[in-house]
């Protein structure tokens, strides 16, 4: 169990670092030219980010390094689970949409869960970048960061991959489905 300070115990730390390293080594195509030792050094210098990565892991996201920001020196992690993370499905888009539902409300919203975890929802561009690294969401879909003008009109945007093509769709922000969740990103 995590404590309220959002820090991992030594055992949780060791387990998470081991999991991330194994995933990193199994999926070198996602982060060509990036060395695990440098990623681990950065992680060790940012323990609060380890708690966030653990939240991503616990909810089924399978976070992995997908890029390196040369300007900031940060490594970028995305949820790389084959399907939208199981622990983050059946949620509407945001709190406003959750409050607008009269009945059969989901337990939470994608935006609120992402905020609570400390991650950002993927943008459409980031989602498309992820899809260049493999085939994701072939049976599920994921909410993405919705442009303000669409959200203002009551809509929200999600993506998936079908027929070897990435599709971007819209739905009412208050909708939720068992097969729709969200993917997050984290800079460390």
C-alpha positions in Angstrom: 0.0 0.0 0.0 1.3 3.5 -0.8 1.6 6.1 1.8 0.1 9.6 1.5 3.4 11.2 0.6 3.2 9.5 -2.8 6.5 7.7 -2.4 7.3 4.1 -3.1 8.6 1.8 -0.4 12.1 0.3 -1.2 10.4 -3.0 -2.3 8.0 -1.1 -4.6 10.9 0.9 -6.0 13.0 -2.2 -6.8 10.0 -4.0 -8.4 9.0 -1.0 -10.5 12.6 -0.3 -11.7 12.9 -4.0 -12.6 9.6 -4.0 -14.5 10.5 -0.8 -16.4 14.0 -2.1 -17.3 12.7 -5.4 -18.6 10.0 -3.6 -20.7 12.6 -1.1 -22.0 14.9 -3.9 -23.1 12.1 -5.9 -24.7 10.9 -3.0 -26.8 14.1 -1.2 -28.1 12.2 -0.1 -31.2 10.3 2.4 -29.0 13.4 4.3 -27.9 16.3 3.9 -30.3 19.4 5.6 -29.2 18.3 5.9 -25.6 20.3 4.1 -22.9 18.6 2.5 -19.9 21.3 3.6 -17.4 20.6 7.2 -18.2 16.9 6.7 -17.9 17.4 5.0 -14.5 19.6 7.8 -13.3 16.9 10.3 -14.2 14.2 8.2 -12.5 16.3 8.0 -9.3 16.7 11.8 -9.3 12.9 12.2 -9.5 11.2 9.9 -6.9 7.9 11.7 -7.3 7.8 10.6 -10.9 8.4 7.0 -9.9 5.1 7.1 -7.9 3.3 8.3 -11.0 4.9 5.6 -13.1 3.8 3.1 -10.5 0.2 4.4 -10.8 0.4 4.0 -14.6 1.7 0.4 -14.0 -1.0 -0.5 -11.4 -3.8 0.7 -13.7 -2.5 -1.4 -16.6 -0.8 1.2 -18.7 2.6 -0.6 -19.1 4.5 2.7 -19.3 7.7 2.8 -21.4 10.1 5.4 -22.7 9.1 6.7 -26.2 11.2 9.8 -26.6 13.8 12.1 -25.2 13.4 15.9 -25.1 16.8 17.3 -25.9 15.8 20.8 -24.8 14.7 19.8 -21.3 16.7 16.6 -20.8 13.5 14.8 -20.0 12.5 11.2 -21.0 9.0 10.9 -22.2 6.9 7.9 -21.1 3.6 6.8 -22.7 1.2 4.0 -21.7 2.2 1.3 -24.1 -0.3 -1.5 -23.1 -1.7 -3.2 -26.2 -5.2 -2.1 -25.3 -6.5 0.9 -23.3 -5.4 0.4 -19.7 -7.9 -1.9 -17.9 -7.9 0.1 -14.7 -8.9 3.3 -16.5 -11.9 2.2 -18.6 -15.6 2.9 -18.3 -15.0 6.6 -17.7 -16.5 9.6 -19.3 -14.3 12.5 -20.5 -14.2 15.0 -17.7 -15.8 16.1 -14.4 -18.3 18.4 -16.2 -19.5 15.5 -18.3 -19.7 13.3 -15.2 -21.8 15.9 -13.4 -24.1 16.3 -16.5 -25.1 12.6 -16.4 -28.5 12.2 -14.8 -28.3 8.5 -14.2 -25.9 5.6 -14.6 -22.9 7.7 -13.8 -19.4 6.2 -14.3 -17.2 6.2 -11.2 -14.8 8.8 -12.6 -13.7 10.7 -15.7 -10.6 10.4 -17.8 -9.4 14.0 -17.1 -9.9 13.6 -13.3 -8.1 10.2 -13.2 -5.2 11.6 -15.2 -4.9 14.6 -12.9 -5.1 12.4 -9.8 -2.3 10.2 -11.3 -0.2 13.1 -12.4 -0.2 12.3 -16.1 -1.4 14.1 -19.2 -3.9 12.6 -21.6 -2.3 12.0 -25.0 -2.9 14.5 -27.7 -3.9 13.3 -31.1 -0.4 13.9 -32.3 1.1 11.9 -29.4 -1.5 9.1 -30.0 -0.4 8.9 -33.7 3.2 8.8 -32.6 2.5 5.9 -30.3 0.8 4.1 -33.1 4.0 4.3 -35.1 5.7 2.2 -32.4 3.3 -0.7 -32.6 -0.4 -1.6 -32.9 -2.4 -0.3 -30.0 -6.1 -0.2 -29.2 -7.1 -2.7 -31.8 -10.1 -3.8 -29.6 -10.4 -0.8 -27.3 -10.4 3.0 -27.7 -8.8 5.8 -25.7 -10.0 9.3 -24.9 -7.4 11.9 -26.0 -7.0 15.6 -25.1 -10.0 17.3 -26.7 -9.7 20.7 -28.3 -11.5 23.4 -26.2 -13.8 24.4 -29.1 -15.1 20.8 -29.4 -15.4 20.4 -25.6 -17.3 23.7 -25.3 -20.0 22.3 -27.7 -20.4 19.1 -25.5 -18.1 16.8 -27.4 -15.0 14.9 -26.7 -12.5 13.0 -28.9 -11.1 9.5 -28.8 -9.0 7.3 -31.0 -8.4 3.7 -31.8 -6.8 1.5 -34.5 -8.9 -0.6 -36.9 -8.1 -1.9 -40.3 -4.4 -1.0 -39.8 -5.5 2.7 -39.6 -5.7 5.2 -36.7 -9.1 6.7 -36.4 -10.1 9.8 -34.6 -13.8 10.0 -33.5 -16.1 12.1 -31.5 -18.7 11.4 -28.8 -20.7 13.2 -26.2 -18.2 13.9 -23.4 -20.6 12.2 -21.0 -20.5 8.9 -22.8 -18.6 5.9 -21.5 -18.0 2.4 -22.6 -16.4 -0.7 -21.1 -13.8 -0.7 -23.8 -12.8 3.0 -23.7 -10.2 4.4 -21.3 -7.3 6.7 -21.7 -3.6 6.7 -22.2 -1.3 9.1 -20.4 2.1 10.6 -20.9 4.8 11.6 -18.3 8.0 13.6 -18.6 10.8 12.6 -16.3 
